[in-house]
Each structure stands twice: as structure tokens, then as C-alpha cells.
Amino acid sequence: MNMKTNYISYLVLCTSCILLFTGCNDFLSIKPQNDIVLENYWTEEADVNSVLNSCYSQLESSDCVNRMIVWGEVRSDNMTMGSGTSYALQQAFKENILETNTFTNWQSFYQCINRCNTVIHYAPIVNEKDPNFTDAEMRATIAEATTLRALCYFYLIRTFRDVPYITQPSLDDSQEYQTPASPFEEVLDSLIADVERVKDDAVRSYGEKTVENTCRITRWAAYSLLADLYLWKGEWQKCIDYCDLVIDQKIREYEHDYEENPTTITTELYGRYPLISESTGNSNYAGNTYTEIFGTGNSFESIFELNFVNNQSVTNSSVSNYYGSSATRTGQIGAPTFLYEDIMTGQNPFFAKTDCRYLENMTQINNKIYITKYVNQSVSFRTSTTTGAAPTVVGSTRSTNFANWIVYRLTDIMLMRAEAEVELAGNVETGATLTEEQTQHYRNAFNCVIAVWKRANNKRTSVADTLVYDDYATSRTAMEDLVLAERQRELMFEGKRWFDLVRLSRREGENSRMISKVLPKFQENASAIRIKLSTQDILYWPYNREELKQNPHLKQNPAYETDNTKQNL
């Protein structure tokens, strides 16, 4: 990364923050930028909060959200080309990714990392200067910035594997930041250590029923990130422990809400798990789950999401460009037909015909499948039809580009827990008798899955369940596939699927199961794609050509290194 560019951006950032508190006359007497940064700026709590807010603003930039979608989904079996797909996206869909591809540029995430580093560096200094900036507030601020920084690095290592790991801010242009890439495992361990160190300093709540509880880092967001990090590290019990901390907190919230509003609450228990119901009360219409989580946003189930406030300047153009808008109804990204077809005949391998999520996530227009998740403000449809045809979905499409982008929500945590339980059970040969301990792990995993599945299929009882424990408790592979399939259905188009497949391939040390899931979306050159996807190196993106030029310590991913790329450096 070009850290001199980051330094310039940092100076502009600090100057912008100062201008928030100065008038035009003050602007004319501003000192040189270095003097502003080192002498005048970092003096009070407001200075720290301004730059901390800019960390969130950077994550909400279209460059970051675009990459959350593209890095986390595009190469998976969830997505294919839509309408007017950009050249860079086309090449990613074709698995023809070069070091010149726009999406190999990681600058937007490193800019956020540098802002977080700056907050972490200066917060103790301001704490000594400003008596109103208490020790507890300082520690909470550092926890917030540290968790955001870890989240950024987590996106980077899942996408590129080995990345430069930098925890010091670029404060002046004399610093040298041409740093070798640190191995995936080292960065992962550092992220875990960083968040473990600050997690209990993070704020539990910013106040009852405030959106800040979901659009800012809380202790529960830090726990969620730790659960995810431990899942990737393969420390299954620690993943479960952190999932349980989050789940137990949501259970307490549900109990409090139920005690206060037992007749109006839209959340109910599925097993022990409180989830927002598809249909409220005795209604014959479903869609409430989607409307609360993705339409309104900042729902009961949310843990951390990027908040786009209507009538403010920052919009979520990523959703409108990639998924669609009220003007176009179609975006640059669509869904493969096999996710949607034959559902009502019961022949679709992904969705049961009672599953509300296919109606909420997608729609068919002119024989193409387009994404409606995040695009619709609300949805509603009958829970059954007399003709047996698919219900008619009444969707209120957003008129403005202010869809929140969800990073962590409760069902994601539940399904992380399920995956960790399956792995904790260890290898089980097909047809072998499970031990009592293995049976308990499988039951725990299935209980998480069936709760998510029941809510999506609008089932409040066990009558006529098509998801049956005994069908999957035959081998570890069967249970893994069950959890992976439910994660696909539940978190579809949320920037998760490709990362799930990468994690599976890393765990197995080879890519055959990933290939079997991804290959059906390729209408052409399937044999060549199969060969191309067979190496572990191909799971990750190449380093950008400009980064390779600027940082001689970076070595290109072998899957993308050719004689031509060497000559171009």
C-alpha cells in the first residue's frame, strides 16, 4: 500500500475535522498541516471522536462495501452476471482475475486501518490533556478502533491470504511502510490477541433502543468477531463460547422485551433462540422478518451493521449498482437460475417451497434471476396459495439508496456455533455409531440449524418438518453440508458465501467440495474452470500490480504469477 498517500489522506482528514469546528475567517489563519496535526489537533475528546467517526465513514464508503460484496460473494455459487456488468466484475465471474483488476485494490481498507491506528495512538495522549476524557472512555474508544481495525484485516486475509500487518499510524512522510506480507496464520493470531485484549473495555450498550447499539462496535460485536476469528483458526470450543455470550445476551433482550410488550413483540422463540417471526400474530401474510432486518434495519437480531441514514450525503450505492434499485429493478449482479427454479415442484435442492427466503431474496424478470435482498424496503406475501403456485410477492422497492449493510446478525452467530459443534465432534465415518459426546455435538448443531430453518419456513411446531435430524446424523460430511447449506440460504447475498467456501477448503486442504458447489453456475469452459480452481492458491485474489511496484517486499500469489506479470513489474 502507498502509505505516503495514506499520510496525505490523514492530513486532509484531520484538517476536515478541524474545519467542522471553525469558520471561514479561521480557515484563512490555519497553520501548516504538520503544525495542525502535531500541535493543535489532538487536545480534547471531540478530536478523538471525530477521527473515530471517520473510521465508520470509511467503512461505509462505496469502495469498502463494493469489496465486501465482491470479495465475499461474486466467486461463489450465489452470483452470476446481471445487467450492464462492469468489465472488472465480468472477469471475476469468469475466474479470469488479473493483478490489474479494480477489485485487487485494497487501499480503501488500509485507509480505514490507518485511521483506526491513529485513534489508538492518540487516545492516550488526549486522555492526559483532557480531564473530561476519562480512562474508561479512552479504553472504550481504543476497543472500538481496535475491533474495527481487526475487522478490516479479517476481510483482507480472507481475500488475499497474506497481507502487510501494520499497527502504527502513518503520522509523517518520513516513515517507511514498504512492509512484507505477514502469513495468514500470524495475522489471524494477532487479530485474536488484539481483540481479546480490549473486548471487555468495549461498551455494552449506548442506551436502550438506540441505533448506536447496532451501528457502532459494542462488546457483543467484539465477541461476534472473536467467534468468527476462532472459527477460522479451528479453535471450536472458543468459537462456541463467544457465540454463546452473544446468544445469551439476545435471550436476555428478548425476555426484557417480552416482559414489557408481550402482545406487540414480533420476536418469538424457536427452541431456545429468539428470532423475528415471518408472520406476526395470526396473520396469513409473511415477510415481516425481511422487512424488519433488511428493510427497516437495526433490528432486534442485528449485532453490527453499517448505518446509512436517509437525507444524509453518504448512500449505499453498492446495493443499487450491484443488486438493483427502484429505477432499474436490476443490477450488475444476478443469481444463477438453479437457485430459483423448480421450487414449487419440490425439485430445487436449495429451497423448500415453504421457505420464505427465496421469495425475499430473489425475483425472476425476463428469464433472469435478480437479487431483491436489500433492494426492497418491505415485502409481503401469503403463506399459502390455493393454486399451489408460488405466492405473489408485494415488494416496496427503496426509492433512495439508504439500505444498511449488515456485518453480523444473530442467525449468523447461531450457524457459526453449529459449524463449530460439528467440527468439535471430530471425524465420524459413514454408518459408524456416534458416541454420546458426538451425538450431543450433532444435536447442538442441528438445534441451531432447525431454529433458523423453522423461522424461514414459518413453522412454529415440529409438525411436517422436512428437515429431520436422522437424515444428517450419519457422517461429519452430511452435517457439515447441512450447516453450510443453511448458511447459504440464510445469509445469501450478504458477503459470506465465498468466505464460507474458502474456510471449508482451508480446513480440508483441498478444493473438491468447493468446486462441486461452484461449478454448476458456469455455462461455458466448465472443464477449464475446474482445473483452474483446483489449487489452494486460487482461493485468494492476486496482489494489485501497483502495490507490487510500490512495495518490492510483496511477492505475487503463485496462482497468478506468469512471465508477463514479472516483466510488467
N, C-alpha and C positions, 0 to 999 in steps of 0.2 A: 504494500500500500504506500501511497505517497504521503508521508507524514508532514512534509512541508506544506502541502495543500491542506492537510488537517489543521496545521498551525494557523494558516491564513483564515480558514473557516472558523477556528476557535476565536481569533481576534475579532472577526466580524460578529460572531455570536455574542461575545462579551460587550462589544460596542452597541449591538442591538438591544441587549438587556439594559444597558445604561440609558439608552435613548427612551426606553419605556418610562423612565423617571425624570427626564429632562425636557426642557422646552427648546424652541428654536434658538433663542438667544444663547442658551447654554451650549448648544451644539457648536456655535462659532468659536467657543473658547476651549474646546476639548483638547487635551494634551495628546502627544503622540501615543499610538496604540500600546506600545510596550509599557509606558508610564501608567496608562489606564489599567492595564491588567495587573501589574505588579504592585502599584502603589494605592490606587484608589478604589478598585472594584470590590475586592473580597474583604469587606469590612463588616457586613451585617447579614443576618439570616435571610433577608429578602434576596441578596445576591446569590446565595446558595440555592434557594428555591427557584429562582429564575432559570438557572442553568439546569437544575433537576427537571423542571418542566420541559426544557428543550430536549432532554433525553427522550421523553414521551413523544414530543413533536416529531423528532427524527424517526422514531419507530412508526409513526403514523404517516410518514411520507410515502408517496406512491412508489418510490424506488424500493423501500423496505417491504411494503405489503405486496407489491408485484412479485418480489422474490419469495416471500412466504408461500404464495400460491404456486409459483412456477417450480421452485426447488422442492416443495413438499408434495406436489400432485402431478405435474404435467407428464412425467415419465412413467406414471403408474397406469393401471388398467382402468382408472376412473375417468380419464380425459382423452379427448382427441380434438382435432381442429374444428373450429366453428366457422364464423363468417369474417372475412377480412383479416385472417390471422397474419400477424407480422412475420417477417422473414425469420427473425431470431427464434420465434416460437415454432414456426414450421420445422426448422432444423432440429429443435429439441424433440418435437413429436416424432421425427424421422430417425431419432438417435444418431443424428449427424452433427454432433456438437463440437465446434472448434474453439480454439482459445481466443478467437475474435468475437465470439457470440456475446451479445449485450449482457446476457444473464450470468456470464462468468465474472462480471464486475462486482466486487464485494465492498466497494467504497462506502455505500450507504450504511452498512452495518458497522464498519470500523469508525465512521463518524460518530455513531451513537456510542460506541465503546469509548472513544476518546472523551466525549462529554461526560460519561459516567466516571472515567478515570479522573477527570478534572474535579468533579464534585467530591469524590473520595479523597483527593489530595488536599483540597482547600477547606473542607468542612471542619477539620480540627483547628485550622488556623483561625477561621471565623469564630469558632467556639471560644477561643481565647480572647477575641476582641469584643464580641457582642454578648453581654451578660444575659440578654433575652433569649439567646440561642443555647438552650440547656444541654447538658450532657446526654440526656435521654433523647432529645430531639436530634442531636448530632448523630448518635448511634442509629436511630431510626432512618435518618437520611442516608447514612452510609450503607445500611442494609438494603434500602430501596435501590440505590445506584448499583450496588454490588450484584443484586439479583437481576436487574435489567442487563448489566454487562454480561453476566453468565448466560442469560437467555440469548443474547446476540451471538456469543461464542458457540452456544449449542446449535444454533442454526448453521453457523459456519462449518463446524466439524462434521455435522451430518451431511452437509452438501459437498465439502471439499476434502474431508478427512483430516489431513494435517494442515495446520494454519499457524501463522505467526501469533504468538500469545504475548500480549503486551498489557501491562497493568499500570504503567506510568503515563501520565498525560504528556502531550507534546506542548510544552509551555513556551518554547522559543525555537527559532530556526537553526540553532547550533546543535540540537540533539540529533543523534544518529539512530534511525529506526529501520535500517535495512537488516531485518532480522530473519534468520532461518525459520522454516516452519517447524513447529513442535508436533510430535506424533499425536495422533488422535487420543490414545490412552492417557498420555501425560496431560493433555488439555482437559480431558474429562475428569481426571483425578483432581486437577487444580480447581475446576469449577465446583466440584463437590466440596472440596475443602473450603473454598471461598464462601459458599452459601451456608454450609454448616456453621461456619464461624459467626455469621451475622443473623441467622434465621430468627433467633429468639429476641433480637433487637427490633425486628420489623413490627409495624403497627398491627394490632389485632383488628381494629375497626376504626374508621374515620368518623363514625357516628351512625346511629341506627337509620337504615333505609336510605343511605346516601349512595349515589352512583360511584363515589370515590372508592367504595369498598370493592368494586369490580374493575374500575378503570385505573387504579393505582396498585402498586405492589403492596400486598398485605402479608402477614405471616403465613396465611393459607396459600397464597400464590408461591411463596418461597418453598413451602412444603410440597406443593404440586410439582414445581421444577425439580426438587430433590428426588421425588418419586420417579420422575421421568429419567433423570440422570442415572439413578441406581438401576433402573430397568435396562438401560443401555450398557451399564457396566456389568450386569449379570449378578448383582447382589440382591437376590429376590426378596429375602426377608426384610431388608431395609426399605425396598420399594413398597412392600405391603404395609410396613409400619407407618410410612409417611402418607400413603393413601388412606389409611385408617384415621389418621389425625384429621385429614380434610373431610372424610365422610362423616366422622363423628361430629364435627362442627356443623355440617349441614343438617344432621339429625337434630342437633340442639336448636338450630334456627327454625326447623320445621315445627318442633314441639312448641317453641315460643309463639310462632305464627298461628298454630292451630289453637292454642290456648286463648289467643286474643281474638281470632276471627274464624271460629270453627265452621261457619256456614258459608263464608265467601272465599275461603282459601282455595286456590286452584291446584295445590300440590297434594299428593296422596302417597301412601306407602305402597311400594311394590316389593314384597318381602320386607326387609328392614330398611330399604332405600327410599328416601323421599324424592319423588320426581314430579314434574309438572305434567298434569294429565292432558291427553289429547282431546278428550271431551269433558267438559265441566258439568257437574251435576247429572241430570238425566237427559242431557242434550243428545239429539241424533246426529249432530254435526261434529266433526273432528277438525283439527288444525290449530287448536289452542296452543299446543306445545311449540310448534313452529313460530306462531305469532309472538309469543312471549320471549322466546330465546333469540330468534333471529330478526323478528320484525321490530318489536319494541326495544329489545336489548337490555343489558344489565339485569338479567332475570335472577330468580332465586338460584338457579343452577350454575350461574356464572361464577368463575373464580378470578379470571383475569381476561379482560378484553380491551382492545384499543377503541377509544370512545371518539366518535365523530359527531360533534354537536351541530344540529341544524342551525342555519343562519350564521355560521362562522366560516372563516375562509378555507380551512383545511377540509377537503372532502375525500371520501373513499372512492376515488376514480378507478381503482383497481377492479372493484366489483362491476362497475358499469362498463368498463372496457373489456374485461375478460368474460364476464358472465351475462351481462345484458343490462338494459335499462328500460324505462317506460317508453323511451323514444324508439328503440330498436327491437326490444324483446330478445335480441340475440347478441352474443358476444364473440370474441375471438376464440373462445374455448367452448367446446361442446362435450357431450358424453357419448361413449360407444353405444350402439343400438342394443348390444346384448345385455346391458344393464336394465333396459326398459321393456324389451319385447316379451311377449308370451306370459306376462304376469298373471293376467286374468284366466288363463288356461291352466295355471299351476305349473307351467314348464320352465319358468325363469329360475335359474339356480341361485339368484341373489336375494330376491324379494318374494315373500308370500303375498298373495293377493289381498290379504287383510292388512298388510304393512302400510302405515300412513306415510312413511318416509319417501317412497318413490314418487308419491303424488306431491309431496312438499319440495323435493329436491330437483325434479326434472319435469320437462314438458316436451311434447312432440309437435314440431312445426315443419310442415312440408317434408316429412320423412326424415327429419333430422332431430336429434335429441339435444335440447338446450337446457342449460342449468338455470334453475329458479331459486336455489338457496341463496340467501342474502338479497336477491333481486326483489322478491315480493315483500311488501310491508306486512301483509297478513294473508292467510289462506283459510278457506273453509270448504268442507265437502261432507256429504252424507256418509255415515259409517257403513251403509249398505245400500244396494240398489235392487229394485225388483226385477230388472232385466238381466242381472249378472254381469253387466258391462262395468267398466271402470267408472268410478264416481266422477262427476263433473266438478272440477276444482274452480272455485271462485277466488281468484287471487287479486289482491290490491297491490299493483306494482308501485315501487317507490317513484315518486315524482322528483326526488332530489337524491344526490349521491352521499347519503349520510349513514350508510349501514355500518354498524360496529363490526370489528373483526375480532373473533373470539380466539384466544390463545389456549386457555384451559377452562373446561367446564366439568361438571360433576360426572357425567357418564364417561368422559374420557378417563377420569381418575378410576372409576369403577372397573373399566376394561383394562387399564394398566394393572390393577390389582389381580384381575382374572388371569392375565398373561403370566404374572409373577407366580401365582399359585400353581399354574400348570407346570412351569419350569421347576419350581421347588419340589414337585412330586418326583422329578427325575425321569429317567427313561423307562417306559413301560412297553414291553413287546406286545404286538398284536395278539389278543387271545389270552394273555397272561392274567393271573389273578392279582388284583390290586391288594396291597397291604392296607391295613386300617388307616395308616397315616396318608398314604397316597389317595385313598378314597376321600378322606377329608379335604385334601387339597383340591381334588377334582370337584367335589361338591361345592366348595367355596367359590371356585372359578365359575361353575355353572350358575350359582345363585346370582352372581353379578351379571352374567350374560342374560339370564332369563328375566331379570328385572328390567333391563334395558329393552329387551325384545317384547315383553308384555306391554310396556308402556306404548311402544311404537305400533303394536298390533291392537291397541285399545282393549286389552284383556285384563279384567280385574280379578278373574278367578282362574283356576287351573283347568277349567273345562275346555276340551277340544284343543289343547295346546299341540302345535305341530313340532315344537322344539322339545325333545324328550331326552333326558339325561342319559339313559341307557344306549341311545344311538351314538353317543360320543365318548362314553367312558370305556372305550375299547383299546385305545392307544394314545400315547402322547401326541402323535401327529394329528389324530382326529380332534383332540381337544384344542390343540394349537390352531387348527384350521377353523374351528368353531369361534374361538375368540377373535381371530384375525378377520373372519367374515363379519362378525358383529361390529367390530371396529370400522370395517369398510362401510357397512350400512349406516351406522350411527354418525360417523364423522366424515362422510362423503363430502368432498369439495372444500374441506376445512384446512387443507395444507398438512395432512397427516399421512396419507396412504403410501407415498413413495418412501417416506422415512420408515414406516412400519415394515415395508418390504426389505429395505436396506438392513434394518435391525435383524430381521429373520435370516437374511443371507449371511450377515456377520456371525450370528450365533451358530449357523450350520457350517460355515466355512466354504460354502459353495452356493450357486445361484439357481439351481434347477427348479425349486418350488416358486421362486420369484418369476422365473421365465415362464413357467406354466400358467401363471396368472396374468402376466402382461402380454404375452404373445398373441392371444386372440384378437386384440384390437388392431393388429397390423394386417391390412388388406393386401399389401404388396411386400415382397422381399422378406417374408417371414423367416426363411431358412438363414438368410444372411444376418437378420436381426438376432436370431437365436445364437449364432456363433459369436456375434459381437457382444452380447450380454453375458457371455459365459464366464468372464474373468471377474474377480473381486474388485479390481481397479476400476472397472467401468461403472461401478455403483456410484462413483463420485464424479463431480464436474471437473473440467480442466481449469488450471490457473489462467487468468486473463493474460493475453500477450503483453499488455503494457505493464502489468505487475512483474512479469518475468524480466522485462527490460530494466525496470527501475530497481528491482531487488535481485541481485545476482545470486543471493543465497537460496532463492526458490528453485526447486527442481520440478519440472513438469511431471504430472501423473503419467506413468508409463503407458497407460491405455490411450493417451492422446499424443504421445511423442512420436514424431516422424522426422525424416531427414529435412523435409520442407520447414517444419516448425523450428528446428535447430538453426537453419540458415536464416530464418526471419528474426531471430533474437538479436 
